[in-house]
Amino acid sequence: MVISVLCAVGYLGSLVPSYGATVADLALGLAAGLAPLPVLLGVVLAIDQLAQKPRLHLAFAFVCGAGTALVASVVVTGWLTPDGRAVLTPAVEEVAKGAVLGWLLWRRKGAITTLTDGIVYAAMAGLGFAAVESAGHHLAVFARGGQGDLLHAFVQHGLGSGIAHPLWSALLGLGAGYAAVSRSRTSVLIVPLYGTAAVLLHSLWNHAILSVPTGHAPVAGERAVSVACAAAVIVLAGAITAEHRGLVAAIGRHLPRYQPTGLVTPRDIAMLSSPHGRWQALHHARRLGAGPAMADYQRAATELVILSRQAERGAAPPGDQVAERLAAMSQARAALRAAAL
């Protein structure tokens, strides 16, 4: 993560002399480029309300997208001819962002155990990439003194690319999730399939939107981009909804067996089966100063259900993984009881 932060800082710092910008221009560019980020982050994090990801993994995906993935893309495309960049930039950028998922799959076993895991981590990498790229575009606007172009840059790069990059990356993340969940040896072929879809969407966006001034894009091009992005959203929403329904069903199917241990009650099962119930329980625990304990309990219980689903499908997880989740639930429950006294 430190290397990625240095890459992002170095990238933006290198733009200052290139554009003849000042420190004030850099600060304004960062502020404008990052302005949509809180809302976009909220949308991405709201996707997965049943199996919240570790914050460190989320931060890793975001920072790597903002730093190493962006800089790697800039370096590789810098070696290409202008015609080569026009054709290959989407593929280079999507591969660079997808490498973040590859690292998680390689070095963090169990980080991606559901389709939604892949979607969320990929979208976080896309958000990081778009945020720093957008800051660079806004820096150029302020350095030129072209405040009249600020709205153009904000709409096209701050909002447009800020939404588009996570969307493209999420398609690749969906493929990575399928590959991680499926037991089929050929499931890995799904990754390049969804990756190709992401590259095609990215290419269509670049050709129809970024290659012409705002307001002058051909109507046919804008419609094609709109239809393609809407189709991608429908595919992602369908996958997330189906998986959430399956997870809720699995919670009711697998957690009751642990009631004799005292780690789970019928009330806990009802709470874990509902995003609203989880939010209420977490809000109540925070009022008692036990918010982290409730978050840990919810995460461990959900991971236990996911492991049970894997065993149900014939891919029995190591026994120590189940024991670790049960121990985490026990520790969290003890902290919650102590806070309630």
Salt bridges, closest charged atoms under 4 A:
ASP48 OD2 - LYS53 NZ 1.83
ASP48 OD1 - HIS244 NE2 3.64
GLU93 OE1 - HIS202 NE2 3.30
GLU94 OE2 - LYS97 NZ 2.93
GLU94 OE2 - HIS202 ND1 2.81
ASP117 OD1 - LYS53 NZ 2.66
GLU133 OE1 - HIS165 NE2 3.14
ASP268 OD2 - ARG333 NH2 2.25
ASP296 OD1 - ARG299 NH1 3.32
GLU303 OE1 - ARG325 NE 3.01
GLU312 OE2 - ARG253 NE 2.93
GLU312 OE1 - HIS254 NE2 3.56
GLU324 OE1 - ARG325 NH1 3.60
